[in-house]
């Protein structure tokens, strides 16, 4: 399959239609048991490789400069491996009839929208039942990228809401917009490079100088998706009661990671007790905007 394959050709499928199908499937199944025993979890497999390499190469007896060089080599090497693997996978799906089903399955595994929404809903339900303990437990998987367990343990209701809003914005950019955009731009190679950069930053980032290369690669890969994600969230806020879409648009291209705090900005005038509920609505509408634009582009390609 290639970007020039005519939709409907025998055994072929347009990548944009594959992307739409994967978004629809994840919207229904996300947050449930999508990882079967025989597939494993591709993100966890890569994280295990990163941690093993860090254990072998990032030793305390080496200086910061040496660790930085080794970490950059690891990040660059794994990114090149992901690029090559994506190219080989695309070659298979292009030349073998109906092999695109493997690509579709991979997309469903690596895109998160409903899964993130379910995590946010769990925090909201726990807060609605006035159980801070349950709310903290629900927040852990949602905000694991930015908050340590002891930080979550110290959060009260307002802090839990603020952390959940930030995590929803971050995950919208990193778990949905980033894989979608890189798949649109470069196909499977782009998707796998984006995922490898994301996982390397999460696993190697806390290792000090050794993780500098992984963090730099992740920032470069996330720059455009983060701003597009912020723009979509700002547009979605215009359709939600109390949402300040213009405030979100002004903020969308400011700061290093604009999607992180955007939900809090566009819902600043909403009562604190309602902010997480409205944020989930904004998140859902932004997902619909994303799917709608992809569908429109796919229809234009089909007409052309």
KAURFEN-V964644 format. One record per pair of residues at least 4 apart in sequence whose ideal C-beta (glycine too) atoms are under 7 Angstrom apart, sorted by the first residue. I is the first residue (numbers start at 1). GAP is how many residues later the second one is. If there is no record, write none. Layout:
I GAP
I GAP
This chain:
1 4
1 11
1 12
1 14
1 92
1 93
1 99
2 92
3 12
5 4
5 7
5 9
6 6
7 7
7 10
7 295
10 87
11 86
11 87
13 4
13 5
13 87
14 4
14 284
14 287
15 4
15 172
16 4
16 278
16 281
16 282
16 285
17 4
17 281
18 4
18 82
18 85
18 86
18 89
19 4
19 88
19 161
19 164
19 275
20 4
20 271
20 274
20 275
20 278
21 4
21 83
22 4
22 82
22 85
22 86
22 89
23 4
23 88
23 90
23 268
24 4
25 4
25 83
26 4
26 82
26 85
26 87
26 88
27 86
27 87
29 5
30 82
30 83
30 84
30 85
30 88
31 83
31 84
31 87
34 74
34 75
35 4
35 5
35 6
35 74
40 5
41 4
42 4
42 67
42 68
43 4
43 152
43 156
44 4
45 4
46 4
46 150
46 153
47 4
47 152
47 156
48 4
49 4
50 4
50 149
50 150
50 153
50 154
51 4
51 152
52 4
53 4
53 21
54 4
54 150
54 153
54 156
57 13
57 17
58 9
58 13
58 149
58 152
62 4
62 5
63 4
64 4
64 145
65 4
66 4
67 4
67 141
67 142
67 143
68 4
68 141
68 142
68 144
69 4
70 4
70 140
71 4
71 133
71 138
71 139
71 140
71 141
71 142
71 143
72 4
72 141
73 4
74 4
75 4
75 125
75 138
75 139
75 142
76 4
76 137
77 4
78 4
78 118
78 122
79 4
79 114
79 117
79 118
79 138
80 4
81 4
82 4
82 110
82 111
82 114
83 4
83 106
83 110
84 4
85 4
85 107
86 4
86 102
86 103
86 105
86 106
86 107
87 4
87 102
88 4
89 4
89 99
90 4
90 97
90 98
90 99
91 4
92 4
92 7
93 6
93 7
93 9
93 10
100 4
101 4
102 4
103 4
103 85
104 4
105 4
106 4
107 4
110 69
110 81
110 85
111 65
111 68
111 69
112 4
112 59
112 63
112 64
113 4
113 63
113 174
114 4
115 4
116 4
116 52
116 55
116 56
116 59
117 4
117 163
117 166
117 167
118 4
119 22
119 23
120 4
120 22
120 44
120 48
120 156
120 160
120 163
121 4
121 159
122 4
122 16
123 4
123 12
123 15
123 16
123 19
123 37
123 41
123 153
124 4
124 152
124 153
124 156
125 4
126 5
126 8
126 9
126 12
127 8
127 30
127 33
127 149
129 5
131 4
132 4
132 24
132 25
133 4
134 4
135 4
135 25
136 4
136 16
136 17
136 19
136 24
139 4
139 13
139 21
139 24
139 25
140 4
140 9
140 12
142 22
142 25
143 4
143 9
143 20
143 24
145 25
145 57
146 21
146 24
147 4
147 5
147 16
149 4
150 4
155 4
155 5
155 8
156 4
157 4
158 4
158 114
159 4
160 4
161 4
161 111
161 114
161 115
162 4
162 102
163 4
164 4
164 112
165 4
165 98
165 99
165 110
165 111
165 114
166 4
166 94
166 95
166 98
167 4
168 4
168 95
168 111
168 115
169 4
169 64
169 90
169 91
169 92
169 93
169 94
170 4
170 89
170 90
171 4
172 4
172 5
172 57
172 61
172 87
172 111
172 114
173 4
173 5
173 49
173 52
173 53
173 56
173 86
174 4
174 24
174 48
176 4
176 111
176 114
177 4
177 48
177 51
177 52
178 4
178 16
178 20
178 43
178 44
178 47
179 4
179 12
179 15
179 16
180 4
180 110
181 4
181 43
181 44
181 47
182 4
182 8
182 9
182 11
182 12
183 4
183 7
183 8
185 5
186 4
188 4
189 4
190 4
191 4
192 4
193 4
194 4
194 27
195 4
196 4
197 4
197 20
197 21
197 24
198 4
198 20
199 4
200 4
200 14
200 17
200 18
201 4
201 13
201 14
201 17
204 6
204 7
204 10
205 6
205 9
205 10
206 5
207 4
211 4
212 4
213 4
214 4
215 4
216 4
217 4
218 4
219 4
222 4
223 4
224 4
225 4
226 4
226 31
226 32
226 33
227 4
227 25
227 26
227 31
228 4
229 4
229 30
230 4
230 22
230 28
230 29
230 32
231 4
231 21
232 4
232 54
232 57
232 58
233 4
233 15
233 26
233 29
233 30
233 49
233 53
234 11
234 14
234 15
234 18
234 28
234 32
235 10
235 54
236 4
236 46
236 49
236 50
236 53
237 6
237 7
237 8
237 11
237 29
237 45
238 5
238 7
239 46
240 38
240 41
240 42
240 45
242 25
242 27
242 28
242 36
243 23
243 24
243 35
243 39
244 4
244 22
244 24
244 25
245 4
245 21
246 4
247 4
247 18
247 19
248 4
248 14
248 17
248 18
251 7
251 11
251 14
252 6
252 10
253 5
254 4
258 4
261 4
262 4
263 4
263 16
263 19
264 4
266 16
267 8
267 11
267 12
270 4
270 5
270 8
274 4
275 4
276 4
277 4
278 4
279 4
280 4
281 4
282 4
283 4
284 4
285 4
286 4
287 4
288 4
289 4
290 4
291 4
292 4
293 4
294 4
295 4
296 4
297 4
298 4
299 4
300 4
